[in-house]
Amino acid sequence: MKMSSIAALTSALSLTISGGSQAAEIRVFSSNGVKTFLEEIAPKYEQATQNKLLFKFSTAAELKTQIEKGEAFDLAILTAAGIDDLIKQGKLAGGTRADITRSGIGVAIRQGAPKPDIATAEGLKRSMLAAKSIAYVGQGASGATIKKIIERFGINEEMQAKTKALAGISAPDAVAKGEAELGFTQVSEILSVAGAELAGPLPPEVQVYTVFTGAVGIAARDSTAAQSLIKYLTAPAAAPVIRAMGMEPG
């Protein structure tokens, strides 16, 4: 992300946030799918507002479970479906709900490895069958999509022995370490991993986009501060940062 774009973002968004309020700590539970975006933009938000962001990153499913069990947080950024369910449960304030980004699934390969043909569904099928191993996070949103694609292709039996459902490590990290030939996850997650590179997004015929949505917790310590972060992340000036991370504005 160019510094000029970051500076413009800070200047534009700082005008929307009151500078007179006392600085707050905002505990953010966030899906790994927007980790790179949040880590890029967090220092500038903190500089503009004097608020401190405390992140907890994991799969959306795992964080949703922790919220349901009563773990303390102020703002959740999860899949849209997860946020909506937590609103129904009375864990999140529905009036604060906002879509932040939309992200497609990509294919990670080890840096320097030949890029597989994934431009079409048929090419993706051939590349998956030819791969020695593929990987995705077992509890991640991408994993559920890849399972459906394998089923749609009718290659369950062929892929079973060489498919790794990961836990505790991301698909791009597994690829970078040589533990899998192809890794499937959100494009934004692939771009930030040293030793891995993006072979490309899934072809349009099978691509599934995930909307990452934010909402403030009912028991947030400072609801106003948490809402200021949502405002920051959804302002038009944030769009170039989002796109630089391989996503689209929500």
C-alpha positions in Angstrom: 0.0 0.0 0.0 1.5 3.3 -1.0 2.2 5.8 1.8 0.3 8.5 -0.1 -2.9 6.4 -0.1 -2.5 5.6 3.6 -1.9 9.3 4.4 -5.0 10.3 2.4 -7.0 7.7 4.3 -5.9 9.0 7.6 -6.6 12.6 6.7 -10.1 11.8 5.3 -11.2 9.5 8.1 -9.8 11.4 11.0 -12.3 14.2 10.2 -15.2 11.8 10.8 -14.0 10.8 14.3 -14.3 13.0 17.4 -10.9 13.9 18.7 -12.2 15.1 22.0 -13.2 11.8 23.5 -11.0 9.9 25.8 -8.8 7.2 24.2 -10.2 3.7 24.4 -9.0 0.1 24.1 -11.1 -1.8 21.5 -11.0 -5.6 21.7 -11.5 -6.8 18.1 -12.4 -10.4 17.3 -11.6 -10.8 13.6 -11.7 -13.6 11.0 -8.3 -14.4 9.5 -9.8 -13.4 6.1 -9.3 -9.7 6.9 -6.2 -9.9 9.0 -3.8 -8.3 6.5 -6.2 -5.4 5.9 -6.7 -4.7 9.6 -3.0 -5.0 10.3 -2.2 -2.5 7.5 -4.8 0.0 8.6 -4.7 -0.3 12.4 -1.6 2.0 13.0 -3.2 4.8 11.1 -6.5 4.4 12.9 -4.7 4.5 16.2 -2.8 7.6 15.2 -5.9 9.4 14.1 -8.0 8.5 17.1 -5.5 7.7 19.9 -7.6 4.5 20.5 -5.8 1.2 20.9 -6.8 -1.9 19.0 -6.4 -5.3 20.6 -6.8 -8.0 17.9 -7.7 -11.7 18.3 -7.5 -13.4 14.9 -8.9 -16.9 14.2 -11.4 -18.6 12.0 -14.9 -17.0 12.0 -16.4 -20.2 13.3 -14.0 -20.4 16.2 -14.5 -16.8 17.2 -18.2 -17.1 16.9 -18.1 -20.0 19.4 -16.0 -18.0 21.8 -18.5 -15.1 21.7 -21.3 -17.5 22.3 -19.5 -18.8 25.4 -19.3 -15.3 26.8 -15.7 -14.3 26.1 -15.2 -10.5 26.4 -14.9 -8.4 23.2 -16.0 -5.1 21.8 -16.2 -5.5 18.1 -16.6 -8.7 15.9 -15.6 -8.9 12.2 -16.8 -12.3 11.0 -18.6 -13.7 8.0 -22.0 -12.0 7.4 -23.8 -15.2 8.3 -22.0 -15.5 11.6 -22.6 -11.9 12.5 -26.3 -12.1 11.6 -26.7 -15.2 13.8 -25.0 -13.5 16.7 -27.3 -10.5 16.3 -30.3 -12.9 16.6 -28.8 -14.4 19.7 -28.5 -10.9 21.3 -24.7 -10.9 21.4 -24.3 -8.1 18.9 -26.0 -4.8 18.4 -27.9 -5.0 15.1 -27.9 -1.3 14.5 -24.1 -1.3 14.3 -23.9 -4.0 11.6 -21.9 -3.0 8.5 -20.4 -5.0 5.6 -16.7 -4.2 5.4 -15.1 -6.3 2.7 -15.9 -9.0 0.1 -13.3 -11.6 -0.6 -12.9 -14.4 -3.1 -11.0 -17.7 -2.7 -7.6 -18.1 -4.2 -5.0 -20.8 -4.8 -1.7 -20.6 -3.1 1.5 -22.3 -4.5 5.0 -22.3 -3.2 7.0 -19.3 -4.3 8.6 -19.9 -7.7 6.6 -23.1 -8.4 4.9 -23.5 -11.8 1.4 -22.0 -11.8 -1.4 -24.5 -12.3 -4.1 -24.0 -14.9 -7.1 -22.7 -12.8 -8.6 -20.3 -15.3 -11.6 -22.5 -15.8 -13.5 -25.1 -13.8 -12.1 -27.9 -15.9 -8.6 -26.6 -15.5 -9.0 -26.4 -11.8 -10.3 -30.0 -11.7 -7.3 -31.2 -13.7 -4.9 -29.3 -11.5 -6.4 -30.6 -8.3 -6.2 -34.2 -9.6 -2.6 -33.6 -10.7 -1.5 -32.1 -7.4 0.3 -34.4 -4.9 -1.6 -32.7 -2.0 -4.0 -29.8 -1.4 -4.9 -28.1 1.9 -7.4 -25.8 3.5 -8.3 -24.9 7.0 -10.9 -27.4 8.3 -13.0 -24.8 10.1 -12.6 -22.0 7.7 -15.2 -20.7 5.3 -12.9 -21.6 2.3 -12.7 -25.2 3.4 -16.5 -25.6 3.1 -16.4 -24.2 -0.4 -13.6 -26.5 -1.5 -15.4 -29.6 -0.2 -18.4 -28.6 -2.3 -16.3 -28.1 -5.3 -14.7 -31.5 -4.9 -18.1 -33.0 -4.6 -19.3 -31.1 -7.7 -16.4 -32.3 -9.7 -17.1 -35.9 -8.6 -13.6 -36.5 -7.5 -14.1 -37.2 -3.8 -12.5 -40.6 -3.9 -9.4 -39.4 -5.9 -8.9 -36.4 -3.5 -9.5 -38.0 -0.2 -6.0 -39.4 0.5 -4.2 -36.2 -0.6 -6.5 -33.5 1.0 -5.4 -32.0 4.3 -7.9 -30.2 6.6 -5.6 -27.9 8.5 -5.8 -26.7 12.1 -3.4 -24.3 13.7 -1.7 -23.3 10.4 -3.0 -21.5 7.4 -3.1 -23.0 3.9 -0.5 -20.6 2.5 1.8 -21.4 5.4 1.4 -25.1 4.8 2.3 -24.5 1.1 5.3 -22.3 2.0 6.6 -25.1 4.3 6.2 -27.8 1.6 3.4 -29.5 3.5 0.9 -29.1 0.6 1.2 -28.4 -3.1 -1.9 -26.3 -3.5 -3.5 -24.2 -0.7 -7.0 -22.8 -0.8 -8.1 -19.7 1.2 -9.1 -16.1 0.9 -6.9 -14.2 -1.6 -6.0 -11.7 1.1 -4.5 -14.4 3.3 -2.2 -15.6 0.5 -0.7 -12.3 -0.3 0.9 -11.8 3.1 2.7 -15.1 3.5 6.4 -15.2 2.7 7.3 -18.3 0.7 3.9 -18.6 -0.9 2.4 -16.8 -3.9 -1.0 -16.4 -5.4 -1.6 -18.7 -8.4 -4.9 -16.9 -9.0 -8.5 -16.8 -7.8 -10.9 -19.7 -8.3 -12.5 -19.6 -11.8 -15.8 -17.7 -12.0 -17.8 -20.9 -12.5 -17.0 -22.1 -8.9 -15.9 -18.9 -7.1 -17.7 -18.1 -3.9 -17.3 -14.7 -2.3 -17.3 -14.2 1.4 -18.6 -11.0 2.9 -16.9 -10.0 6.1 -19.2 -7.9 8.4 -18.6 -6.0 11.6 -20.9 -5.3 14.5 -20.4 -4.0 18.1 -20.9 -6.3 21.0 -23.9 -5.7 23.3 -21.5 -5.7 26.3 -18.8 -3.5 24.6 -16.9 -1.3 27.1 -17.1 1.7 24.7 -19.7 1.3 22.0 -19.0 4.7 20.5 -15.3 3.9 20.1 -16.0 0.5 18.5 -18.5 2.2 16.1 -15.8 4.7 15.2 -13.6 1.8 13.9 -16.5 0.5 11.8 -16.9 4.0 10.3 -13.2 4.1 9.6 -13.1 0.7 7.9 -16.2 1.4 5.7 -15.4 4.9 4.7 -14.8 5.4 0.9 -11.2 6.4 1.5 -10.5 2.9 2.8 -11.4 1.3 -0.5 -7.9 1.6 -2.0 -6.4 -0.2 1.0 -9.0 -3.0 0.8 -8.3 -3.5 -2.9 -4.6 -3.5 -2.3 -5.2 -6.5 0.0 -6.9 -8.5 -2.7 -10.5 -7.8 -1.6 -13.4 -5.5 -2.6 -15.1 -3.0 -0.4 -18.2 -4.5 1.3 
